[in-house]
Amino acid sequence: MPIVPDTKDWTWVTRRPCPECGFDPDGVTPDRAGAIIRGAIPRWRDALSRPDAGQRPNDAVWSVLEYGAHVRDACRVFEGRLALMLAEDNPGFPDWDQDREALEGAYAQADPHRVAQELEAGAAAVAAAFEAVPLEQWDRRGLRSNGSAFTVRTLGAYFAHDVVHHLHDVGA
């Protein structure tokens, strides 16, 4: 049974704490987002080393492996969005269909060890990219295709929440 796509608008997590995972965006600046992302790496590595990492808890919920592969790919997407925001004025972000990516990327059949390695490398790269943003560029803007506006500051908080929230989803 395929996963039902999540169509919720999660941009509110840049303004108030998440009641599900407890993430609080208050004070999450790009330099702090990098530390949060780096801090999640060992937890993802441990989760992906579980013997049941590839098993879904039920047909409607991704496995640890699928969530890990999603976070790995989200690192690439958000590093690209950050680079675009720093290079262009008010850029529009290319759409990213995470559910299609999961199917086309065969997340459920991936090697958990390899996903852990790639997630670690991607997380370190995007964390370093956020940490390298000069203070005077934290308010640069970018737009999703649905019109949601981000600054570099809120993009960092949004992405850090994604990494932490999915650890909550997998119980890590």
MODELLER restraints for C-alpha pairs under 7 A, 6 or more apart:
rsr = mdl.restraints
at = mdl.atoms
rsr.add(forms.Gaussian(group=physical.xy_distance, feature=features.Distance(at['CA:1:A'], at['CA:59:A']), mean=5.85, stdev=0.5))
rsr.add(forms.Gaussian(group=physical.xy_distance, feature=features.Distance(at['CA:2:A'], at['CA:60:A']), mean=6.92, stdev=0.5))
rsr.add(forms.Gaussian(group=physical.xy_distance, feature=features.Distance(at['CA:3:A'], at['CA:60:A']), mean=5.06, stdev=0.5))
rsr.add(forms.Gaussian(group=physical.xy_distance, feature=features.Distance(at['CA:3:A'], at['CA:61:A']), mean=6.50, stdev=0.5))
rsr.add(forms.Gaussian(group=physical.xy_distance, feature=features.Distance(at['CA:4:A'], at['CA:60:A']), mean=6.90, stdev=0.5))
rsr.add(forms.Gaussian(group=physical.xy_distance, feature=features.Distance(at['CA:5:A'], at['CA:99:A']), mean=6.40, stdev=0.5))
rsr.add(forms.Gaussian(group=physical.xy_distance, feature=features.Distance(at['CA:11:A'], at['CA:158:A']), mean=6.91, stdev=0.5))
rsr.add(forms.Gaussian(group=physical.xy_distance, feature=features.Distance(at['CA:13:A'], at['CA:25:A']), mean=6.74, stdev=0.5))
rsr.add(forms.Gaussian(group=physical.xy_distance, feature=features.Distance(at['CA:13:A'], at['CA:158:A']), mean=6.37, stdev=0.5))
rsr.add(forms.Gaussian(group=physical.xy_distance, feature=features.Distance(at['CA:14:A'], at['CA:25:A']), mean=5.58, stdev=0.5))
rsr.add(forms.Gaussian(group=physical.xy_distance, feature=features.Distance(at['CA:14:A'], at['CA:154:A']), mean=5.73, stdev=0.5))
rsr.add(forms.Gaussian(group=physical.xy_distance, feature=features.Distance(at['CA:14:A'], at['CA:157:A']), mean=5.87, stdev=0.5))
rsr.add(forms.Gaussian(group=physical.xy_distance, feature=features.Distance(at['CA:14:A'], at['CA:158:A']), mean=5.64, stdev=0.5))
rsr.add(forms.Gaussian(group=physical.xy_distance, feature=features.Distance(at['CA:15:A'], at['CA:25:A']), mean=6.42, stdev=0.5))
rsr.add(forms.Gaussian(group=physical.xy_distance, feature=features.Distance(at['CA:16:A'], at['CA:24:A']), mean=6.38, stdev=0.5))
rsr.add(forms.Gaussian(group=physical.xy_distance, feature=features.Distance(at['CA:16:A'], at['CA:25:A']), mean=6.33, stdev=0.5))
rsr.add(forms.Gaussian(group=physical.xy_distance, feature=features.Distance(at['CA:17:A'], at['CA:23:A']), mean=5.47, stdev=0.5))
rsr.add(forms.Gaussian(group=physical.xy_distance, feature=features.Distance(at['CA:17:A'], at['CA:24:A']), mean=4.16, stdev=0.5))
rsr.add(forms.Gaussian(group=physical.xy_distance, feature=features.Distance(at['CA:17:A'], at['CA:25:A']), mean=6.26, stdev=0.5))
rsr.add(forms.Gaussian(group=physical.xy_distance, feature=features.Distance(at['CA:18:A'], at['CA:24:A']), mean=6.53, stdev=0.5))
rsr.add(forms.Gaussian(group=physical.xy_distance, feature=features.Distance(at['CA:21:A'], at['CA:165:A']), mean=5.50, stdev=0.5))
rsr.add(forms.Gaussian(group=physical.xy_distance, feature=features.Distance(at['CA:21:A'], at['CA:168:A']), mean=5.72, stdev=0.5))
rsr.add(forms.Gaussian(group=physical.xy_distance, feature=features.Distance(at['CA:23:A'], at['CA:161:A']), mean=6.21, stdev=0.5))
rsr.add(forms.Gaussian(group=physical.xy_distance, feature=features.Distance(at['CA:25:A'], at['CA:157:A']), mean=5.77, stdev=0.5))
rsr.add(forms.Gaussian(group=physical.xy_distance, feature=features.Distance(at['CA:28:A'], at['CA:157:A']), mean=5.58, stdev=0.5))
rsr.add(forms.Gaussian(group=physical.xy_distance, feature=features.Distance(at['CA:29:A'], at['CA:153:A']), mean=5.36, stdev=0.5))
rsr.add(forms.Gaussian(group=physical.xy_distance, feature=features.Distance(at['CA:29:A'], at['CA:156:A']), mean=6.72, stdev=0.5))
rsr.add(forms.Gaussian(group=physical.xy_distance, feature=features.Distance(at['CA:29:A'], at['CA:157:A']), mean=6.88, stdev=0.5))
rsr.add(forms.Gaussian(group=physical.xy_distance, feature=features.Distance(at['CA:30:A'], at['CA:130:A']), mean=5.01, stdev=0.5))
rsr.add(forms.Gaussian(group=physical.xy_distance, feature=features.Distance(at['CA:30:A'], at['CA:131:A']), mean=5.85, stdev=0.5))
rsr.add(forms.Gaussian(group=physical.xy_distance, feature=features.Distance(at['CA:30:A'], at['CA:153:A']), mean=5.53, stdev=0.5))
rsr.add(forms.Gaussian(group=physical.xy_distance, feature=features.Distance(at['CA:30:A'], at['CA:156:A']), mean=5.29, stdev=0.5))
rsr.add(forms.Gaussian(group=physical.xy_distance, feature=features.Distance(at['CA:31:A'], at['CA:130:A']), mean=6.04, stdev=0.5))
rsr.add(forms.Gaussian(group=physical.xy_distance, feature=features.Distance(at['CA:31:A'], at['CA:131:A']), mean=4.28, stdev=0.5))
rsr.add(forms.Gaussian(group=physical.xy_distance, feature=features.Distance(at['CA:33:A'], at['CA:127:A']), mean=6.96, stdev=0.5))
rsr.add(forms.Gaussian(group=physical.xy_distance, feature=features.Distance(at['CA:33:A'], at['CA:130:A']), mean=6.99, stdev=0.5))
rsr.add(forms.Gaussian(group=physical.xy_distance, feature=features.Distance(at['CA:33:A'], at['CA:156:A']), mean=5.46, stdev=0.5))
rsr.add(forms.Gaussian(group=physical.xy_distance, feature=features.Distance(at['CA:33:A'], at['CA:157:A']), mean=6.12, stdev=0.5))
rsr.add(forms.Gaussian(group=physical.xy_distance, feature=features.Distance(at['CA:33:A'], at['CA:160:A']), mean=5.66, stdev=0.5))
rsr.add(forms.Gaussian(group=physical.xy_distance, feature=features.Distance(at['CA:34:A'], at['CA:127:A']), mean=3.87, stdev=0.5))
rsr.add(forms.Gaussian(group=physical.xy_distance, feature=features.Distance(at['CA:34:A'], at['CA:128:A']), mean=6.34, stdev=0.5))
rsr.add(forms.Gaussian(group=physical.xy_distance, feature=features.Distance(at['CA:34:A'], at['CA:130:A']), mean=5.80, stdev=0.5))
rsr.add(forms.Gaussian(group=physical.xy_distance, feature=features.Distance(at['CA:34:A'], at['CA:131:A']), mean=5.66, stdev=0.5))
rsr.add(forms.Gaussian(group=physical.xy_distance, feature=features.Distance(at['CA:35:A'], at['CA:127:A']), mean=6.93, stdev=0.5))
rsr.add(forms.Gaussian(group=physical.xy_distance, feature=features.Distance(at['CA:36:A'], at['CA:160:A']), mean=6.34, stdev=0.5))
rsr.add(forms.Gaussian(group=physical.xy_distance, feature=features.Distance(at['CA:37:A'], at['CA:123:A']), mean=6.29, stdev=0.5))
rsr.add(forms.Gaussian(group=physical.xy_distance, feature=features.Distance(at['CA:37:A'], at['CA:127:A']), mean=6.02, stdev=0.5))
rsr.add(forms.Gaussian(group=physical.xy_distance, feature=features.Distance(at['CA:37:A'], at['CA:160:A']), mean=5.86, stdev=0.5))
rsr.add(forms.Gaussian(group=physical.xy_distance, feature=features.Distance(at['CA:37:A'], at['CA:163:A']), mean=6.74, stdev=0.5))
rsr.add(forms.Gaussian(group=physical.xy_distance, feature=features.Distance(at['CA:38:A'], at['CA:123:A']), mean=6.51, stdev=0.5))
rsr.add(forms.Gaussian(group=physical.xy_distance, feature=features.Distance(at['CA:38:A'], at['CA:124:A']), mean=6.14, stdev=0.5))
rsr.add(forms.Gaussian(group=physical.xy_distance, feature=features.Distance(at['CA:38:A'], at['CA:127:A']), mean=6.47, stdev=0.5))
rsr.add(forms.Gaussian(group=physical.xy_distance, feature=features.Distance(at['CA:40:A'], at['CA:164:A']), mean=6.92, stdev=0.5))
rsr.add(forms.Gaussian(group=physical.xy_distance, feature=features.Distance(at['CA:41:A'], at['CA:120:A']), mean=5.80, stdev=0.5))
rsr.add(forms.Gaussian(group=physical.xy_distance, feature=features.Distance(at['CA:43:A'], at['CA:172:A']), mean=6.19, stdev=0.5))
rsr.add(forms.Gaussian(group=physical.xy_distance, feature=features.Distance(at['CA:44:A'], at['CA:116:A']), mean=6.96, stdev=0.5))
rsr.add(forms.Gaussian(group=physical.xy_distance, feature=features.Distance(at['CA:45:A'], at['CA:116:A']), mean=5.39, stdev=0.5))
rsr.add(forms.Gaussian(group=physical.xy_distance, feature=features.Distance(at['CA:47:A'], at['CA:64:A']), mean=6.79, stdev=0.5))
rsr.add(forms.Gaussian(group=physical.xy_distance, feature=features.Distance(at['CA:47:A'], at['CA:172:A']), mean=6.07, stdev=0.5))
rsr.add(forms.Gaussian(group=physical.xy_distance, feature=features.Distance(at['CA:48:A'], at['CA:64:A']), mean=6.41, stdev=0.5))
rsr.add(forms.Gaussian(group=physical.xy_distance, feature=features.Distance(at['CA:48:A'], at['CA:65:A']), mean=6.18, stdev=0.5))
rsr.add(forms.Gaussian(group=physical.xy_distance, feature=features.Distance(at['CA:48:A'], at['CA:112:A']), mean=5.62, stdev=0.5))
rsr.add(forms.Gaussian(group=physical.xy_distance, feature=features.Distance(at['CA:48:A'], at['CA:113:A']), mean=6.95, stdev=0.5))
rsr.add(forms.Gaussian(group=physical.xy_distance, feature=features.Distance(at['CA:48:A'], at['CA:116:A']), mean=6.25, stdev=0.5))
rsr.add(forms.Gaussian(group=physical.xy_distance, feature=features.Distance(at['CA:49:A'], at['CA:112:A']), mean=6.89, stdev=0.5))
rsr.add(forms.Gaussian(group=physical.xy_distance, feature=features.Distance(at['CA:49:A'], at['CA:113:A']), mean=6.90, stdev=0.5))
rsr.add(forms.Gaussian(group=physical.xy_distance, feature=features.Distance(at['CA:53:A'], at['CA:63:A']), mean=6.29, stdev=0.5))
rsr.add(forms.Gaussian(group=physical.xy_distance, feature=features.Distance(at['CA:53:A'], at['CA:64:A']), mean=4.93, stdev=0.5))
rsr.add(forms.Gaussian(group=physical.xy_distance, feature=features.Distance(at['CA:53:A'], at['CA:65:A']), mean=5.32, stdev=0.5))
rsr.add(forms.Gaussian(group=physical.xy_distance, feature=features.Distance(at['CA:54:A'], at['CA:63:A']), mean=5.58, stdev=0.5))
rsr.add(forms.Gaussian(group=physical.xy_distance, feature=features.Distance(at['CA:54:A'], at['CA:64:A']), mean=6.31, stdev=0.5))
rsr.add(forms.Gaussian(group=physical.xy_distance, feature=features.Distance(at['CA:54:A'], at['CA:65:A']), mean=5.16, stdev=0.5))
rsr.add(forms.Gaussian(group=physical.xy_distance, feature=features.Distance(at['CA:54:A'], at['CA:108:A']), mean=6.50, stdev=0.5))
rsr.add(forms.Gaussian(group=physical.xy_distance, feature=features.Distance(at['CA:55:A'], at['CA:63:A']), mean=5.36, stdev=0.5))
rsr.add(forms.Gaussian(group=physical.xy_distance, feature=features.Distance(at['CA:56:A'], at['CA:62:A']), mean=5.57, stdev=0.5))
rsr.add(forms.Gaussian(group=physical.xy_distance, feature=features.Distance(at['CA:56:A'], at['CA:63:A']), mean=4.16, stdev=0.5))
rsr.add(forms.Gaussian(group=physical.xy_distance, feature=features.Distance(at['CA:57:A'], at['CA:63:A']), mean=6.64, stdev=0.5))
rsr.add(forms.Gaussian(group=physical.xy_distance, feature=features.Distance(at['CA:64:A'], at['CA:170:A']), mean=5.66, stdev=0.5))
rsr.add(forms.Gaussian(group=physical.xy_distance, feature=features.Distance(at['CA:65:A'], at['CA:107:A']), mean=6.97, stdev=0.5))
rsr.add(forms.Gaussian(group=physical.xy_distance, feature=features.Distance(at['CA:65:A'], at['CA:108:A']), mean=6.58, stdev=0.5))
rsr.add(forms.Gaussian(group=physical.xy_distance, feature=features.Distance(at['CA:65:A'], at['CA:112:A']), mean=5.99, stdev=0.5))
rsr.add(forms.Gaussian(group=physical.xy_distance, feature=features.Distance(at['CA:66:A'], at['CA:107:A']), mean=5.06, stdev=0.5))
rsr.add(forms.Gaussian(group=physical.xy_distance, feature=features.Distance(at['CA:66:A'], at['CA:108:A']), mean=5.58, stdev=0.5))
rsr.add(forms.Gaussian(group=physical.xy_distance, feature=features.Distance(at['CA:67:A'], at['CA:166:A']), mean=6.65, stdev=0.5))
rsr.add(forms.Gaussian(group=physical.xy_distance, feature=features.Distance(at['CA:68:A'], at['CA:115:A']), mean=6.77, stdev=0.5))
rsr.add(forms.Gaussian(group=physical.xy_distance, feature=features.Distance(at['CA:69:A'], at['CA:107:A']), mean=5.96, stdev=0.5))
rsr.add(forms.Gaussian(group=physical.xy_distance, feature=features.Distance(at['CA:69:A'], at['CA:115:A']), mean=5.96, stdev=0.5))
rsr.add(forms.Gaussian(group=physical.xy_distance, feature=features.Distance(at['CA:70:A'], at['CA:102:A']), mean=6.99, stdev=0.5))
rsr.add(forms.Gaussian(group=physical.xy_distance, feature=features.Distance(at['CA:71:A'], at['CA:119:A']), mean=6.87, stdev=0.5))
rsr.add(forms.Gaussian(group=physical.xy_distance, feature=features.Distance(at['CA:71:A'], at['CA:163:A']), mean=6.40, stdev=0.5))
rsr.add(forms.Gaussian(group=physical.xy_distance, feature=features.Distance(at['CA:72:A'], at['CA:118:A']), mean=6.42, stdev=0.5))
rsr.add(forms.Gaussian(group=physical.xy_distance, feature=features.Distance(at['CA:72:A'], at['CA:119:A']), mean=4.22, stdev=0.5))
rsr.add(forms.Gaussian(group=physical.xy_distance, feature=features.Distance(at['CA:72:A'], at['CA:122:A']), mean=6.16, stdev=0.5))
rsr.add(forms.Gaussian(group=physical.xy_distance, feature=features.Distance(at['CA:75:A'], at['CA:122:A']), mean=5.41, stdev=0.5))
rsr.add(forms.Gaussian(group=physical.xy_distance, feature=features.Distance(at['CA:75:A'], at['CA:123:A']), mean=5.75, stdev=0.5))
rsr.add(forms.Gaussian(group=physical.xy_distance, feature=features.Distance(at['CA:75:A'], at['CA:126:A']), mean=6.00, stdev=0.5))
rsr.add(forms.Gaussian(group=physical.xy_distance, feature=features.Distance(at['CA:76:A'], at['CA:122:A']), mean=6.38, stdev=0.5))
rsr.add(forms.Gaussian(group=physical.xy_distance, feature=features.Distance(at['CA:79:A'], at['CA:126:A']), mean=5.10, stdev=0.5))
rsr.add(forms.Gaussian(group=physical.xy_distance, feature=features.Distance(at['CA:79:A'], at['CA:129:A']), mean=6.90, stdev=0.5))
rsr.add(forms.Gaussian(group=physical.xy_distance, feature=features.Distance(at['CA:81:A'], at['CA:93:A']), mean=6.39, stdev=0.5))
rsr.add(forms.Gaussian(group=physical.xy_distance, feature=features.Distance(at['CA:82:A'], at['CA:152:A']), mean=6.82, stdev=0.5))
rsr.add(forms.Gaussian(group=physical.xy_distance, feature=features.Distance(at['CA:84:A'], at['CA:91:A']), mean=6.69, stdev=0.5))
rsr.add(forms.Gaussian(group=physical.xy_distance, feature=features.Distance(at['CA:85:A'], at['CA:91:A']), mean=6.18, stdev=0.5))
rsr.add(forms.Gaussian(group=physical.xy_distance, feature=features.Distance(at['CA:85:A'], at['CA:140:A']), mean=6.43, stdev=0.5))
rsr.add(forms.Gaussian(group=physical.xy_distance, feature=features.Distance(at['CA:85:A'], at['CA:141:A']), mean=6.20, stdev=0.5))
rsr.add(forms.Gaussian(group=physical.xy_distance, feature=features.Distance(at['CA:85:A'], at['CA:142:A']), mean=5.66, stdev=0.5))
rsr.add(forms.Gaussian(group=physical.xy_distance, feature=features.Distance(at['CA:86:A'], at['CA:140:A']), mean=6.99, stdev=0.5))
rsr.add(forms.Gaussian(group=physical.xy_distance, feature=features.Distance(at['CA:90:A'], at['CA:141:A']), mean=5.06, stdev=0.5))
rsr.add(forms.Gaussian(group=physical.xy_distance, feature=features.Distance(at['CA:90:A'], at['CA:142:A']), mean=4.70, stdev=0.5))
rsr.add(forms.Gaussian(group=physical.xy_distance, feature=features.Distance(at['CA:90:A'], at['CA:143:A']), mean=6.74, stdev=0.5))
rsr.add(forms.Gaussian(group=physical.xy_distance, feature=features.Distance(at['CA:91:A'], at['CA:142:A']), mean=4.95, stdev=0.5))
rsr.add(forms.Gaussian(group=physical.xy_distance, feature=features.Distance(at['CA:91:A'], at['CA:143:A']), mean=6.20, stdev=0.5))
rsr.add(forms.Gaussian(group=physical.xy_distance, feature=features.Distance(at['CA:92:A'], at['CA:142:A']), mean=5.87, stdev=0.5))
rsr.add(forms.Gaussian(group=physical.xy_distance, feature=features.Distance(at['CA:92:A'], at['CA:143:A']), mean=4.70, stdev=0.5))
rsr.add(forms.Gaussian(group=physical.xy_distance, feature=features.Distance(at['CA:92:A'], at['CA:144:A']), mean=5.80, stdev=0.5))
rsr.add(forms.Gaussian(group=physical.xy_distance, feature=features.Distance(at['CA:92:A'], at['CA:145:A']), mean=6.58, stdev=0.5))
rsr.add(forms.Gaussian(group=physical.xy_distance, feature=features.Distance(at['CA:93:A'], at['CA:142:A']), mean=6.94, stdev=0.5))
rsr.add(forms.Gaussian(group=physical.xy_distance, feature=features.Distance(at['CA:93:A'], at['CA:143:A']), mean=5.92, stdev=0.5))
rsr.add(forms.Gaussian(group=physical.xy_distance, feature=features.Distance(at['CA:93:A'], at['CA:144:A']), mean=5.13, stdev=0.5))
rsr.add(forms.Gaussian(group=physical.xy_distance, feature=features.Distance(at['CA:93:A'], at['CA:145:A']), mean=6.57, stdev=0.5))
rsr.add(forms.Gaussian(group=physical.xy_distance, feature=features.Distance(at['CA:95:A'], at['CA:145:A']), mean=6.62, stdev=0.5))
rsr.add(forms.Gaussian(group=physical.xy_distance, feature=features.Distance(at['CA:130:A'], at['CA:156:A']), mean=6.96, stdev=0.5))
rsr.add(forms.Gaussian(group=physical.xy_distance, feature=features.Distance(at['CA:138:A'], at['CA:151:A']), mean=6.60, stdev=0.5))
rsr.add(forms.Gaussian(group=physical.xy_distance, feature=features.Distance(at['CA:138:A'], at['CA:152:A']), mean=4.88, stdev=0.5))
rsr.add(forms.Gaussian(group=physical.xy_distance, feature=features.Distance(at['CA:138:A'], at['CA:153:A']), mean=5.20, stdev=0.5))
rsr.add(forms.Gaussian(group=physical.xy_distance, feature=features.Distance(at['CA:139:A'], at['CA:151:A']), mean=5.03, stdev=0.5))
rsr.add(forms.Gaussian(group=physical.xy_distance, feature=features.Distance(at['CA:139:A'], at['CA:152:A']), mean=5.79, stdev=0.5))
rsr.add(forms.Gaussian(group=physical.xy_distance, feature=features.Distance(at['CA:139:A'], at['CA:153:A']), mean=6.40, stdev=0.5))
rsr.add(forms.Gaussian(group=physical.xy_distance, feature=features.Distance(at['CA:140:A'], at['CA:151:A']), mean=5.21, stdev=0.5))
rsr.add(forms.Gaussian(group=physical.xy_distance, feature=features.Distance(at['CA:140:A'], at['CA:152:A']), mean=5.73, stdev=0.5))
rsr.add(forms.Gaussian(group=physical.xy_distance, feature=features.Distance(at['CA:141:A'], at['CA:149:A']), mean=6.84, stdev=0.5))
rsr.add(forms.Gaussian(group=physical.xy_distance, feature=features.Distance(at['CA:141:A'], at['CA:150:A']), mean=5.50, stdev=0.5))
rsr.add(forms.Gaussian(group=physical.xy_distance, feature=features.Distance(at['CA:141:A'], at['CA:151:A']), mean=4.30, stdev=0.5))
rsr.add(forms.Gaussian(group=physical.xy_distance, feature=features.Distance(at['CA:141:A'], at['CA:152:A']), mean=6.48, stdev=0.5))
rsr.add(forms.Gaussian(group=physical.xy_distance, feature=features.Distance(at['CA:142:A'], at['CA:149:A']), mean=5.88, stdev=0.5))
rsr.add(forms.Gaussian(group=physical.xy_distance, feature=features.Distance(at['CA:142:A'], at['CA:150:A']), mean=5.33, stdev=0.5))
rsr.add(forms.Gaussian(group=physical.xy_distance, feature=features.Distance(at['CA:142:A'], at['CA:151:A']), mean=6.31, stdev=0.5))
rsr.add(forms.Gaussian(group=physical.xy_distance, feature=features.Distance(at['CA:143:A'], at['CA:149:A']), mean=4.59, stdev=0.5))
rsr.add(forms.Gaussian(group=physical.xy_distance, feature=features.Distance(at['CA:143:A'], at['CA:150:A']), mean=6.17, stdev=0.5))
